[in-house]
Amino acid sequence: MDEKEKRLQEKLRFAGEKIPSMKRRSNINDYYGRHIYMVTMAVEGRRPLLGRLTGSSSVPDGEVGAPCIVPTALGQEVMRCWKLIPQFHKEVQLLAFQLMPDHLHGVLFVQEAMEEHLGQVISGFKAGCNKAYRRLVEDCFVEAVPQHTQKVPQHTQRELKEASAYEVASPLPLPSEHRLKKDDRSLGLLFERGYNDLISKSYDMLPCLTAYVHDNPRRLAIRREHPDYFRVQFGVTIAGQTYAAIGNRFLLESPDMAQVQLTRKLTEAQVIVEKERFMSMAKTGTVLVSPAISKGEQVVMRSVMDAHLPLVFITPWGFNKFSKPGHQYFEACANGRLLLLAPWPHQNERIPLTRAMCLALNKMAEDIVEGRGMQ
C-alpha cells in the first residue's frame, strides 16, 4: 500500500462504511477539533412532539403573525437541555438553535480540540432529552387498562395537546414493559439514532447556516400553505418517460415552451448572446426546459432562476439538494415557478454523466417541449 492509499484509508476510518445515508460522517474530519457544525436531529417516527407552527408565511419576520414554533412542555425541556451543553463541554459555543415540531437544528462552534468526540456531545444532549421525555410520558400515561390502552389525565392532554396526538392514539408501553426489548424504539428514546451534520468550510458560511436555521418556521409555513408544490409525485409520465416530480406541474401545460440546449463549443461571448435571447423569451412567458448539462445551459438556467422566471429542470441527481442552506429551489417551488423532474432513481451523491445519459436527458427535454403531454 503506497503513501497516498494509506492517507485515504486514514481519512475513511472516520466515515465508516459508505452507505446511502445523510448521517454518514465526513471522511476528512475527526470530530474532535475546532470546527463550526450545523447539526440536525429528528424525532423518532417524525412525531410532532416538540411544538406547533403558528403564523403565516406572508407576514414578514419580526412582525406579529410571522411564522414561529410554540414549544410544547417537551419542546421546552429540549431547549433547556441544548442550553446546558456548554456547562458539560466548555469548548462548545452555541451559535443558533431552532426547534421544529418533529426535529431541531442547531449551530455550534467547537472552539478548541475536545477530549470527547462530537458524537458524545450529542449523545449527552440526547440523554438529557430522553429523561425529560420519559418523565412527561410516564406522567401522562399513569393508568393501564385492558387491551393496552391508557387513560390520559385532562390537564396533561391540554399541556401536550399538539405533541400528544400521536401518543394518545398509539401510546407508549408503560415503564414495566420498557424492559422487554433492550434496543426497542419504544424504550422512550426521543430522537432517531445518529444525527446529520454540516461542517462550515469557512466563517463566511456561518451567516448562511444561521439564516437557514432561523428561517425553518417560514419554510414549514410555505410547505403547509402550498402542499402540492412540495409533494413528490411518482409515476408522472411524459411522452413515454416516467419521472418523479416536485414543484408546479401546471408548467407542463404551458402553450409556449422552449428547450435550452447549447453546445460546449460556444465562446463566452456567444453564451451571453444566447442567455439574453432565452431571457427575453422567458420574460414574455415562455417556460424554459433543460437538464442544464453544458456550461452555457447552466448560465441560462441560473439567470432564469435569479430573475424569478418559470422553468422546468430535468435533474439526473434527484431532489437531494432541494432544501440545502442557501438553495433557490425551495423559493422557486413556493412561488410556483419551478418544476423538478427526476427520470432516474434518486441518487445520494452526484454521479458522473456519461454521453449516453446526456443524450437521453436532452431528448427528454425535447419531448416535453414538443408538447406530447402528460399521460
BELBEL-V870234 format. One record per helix or strand. SS is the DSSP state (alpha for helix, beta for strand). FROM is the first residue (numbers start at 1). TO is the last residue. If there is no record, write none. Layout:
SS,FROM,TO ; SS,FROM,TO
//
This chain:
alpha,3,15 ; beta,35,43 ; alpha,44,46 ; beta,51,54 ; beta,56,56 ; beta,66,66 ; beta,68,71 ; alpha,73,83 ; alpha,85,88 ; beta,92,99 ; beta,103,110 ; alpha,118,140 ; beta,141,145 ; alpha,146,148 ; beta,149,152 ; alpha,154,159 ; alpha,165,169 ; alpha,175,177 ; alpha,185,187 ; beta,191,191 ; beta,196,199 ; alpha,203,214 ; alpha,216,225 ; alpha,227,230 ; beta,233,238 ; beta,241,247 ; alpha,249,253 ; beta,257,259 ; alpha,268,283 ; beta,287,290 ; alpha,295,306 ; beta,311,314 ; alpha,329,334 ; beta,338,342 ; alpha,355,369 ; beta,374,374
//
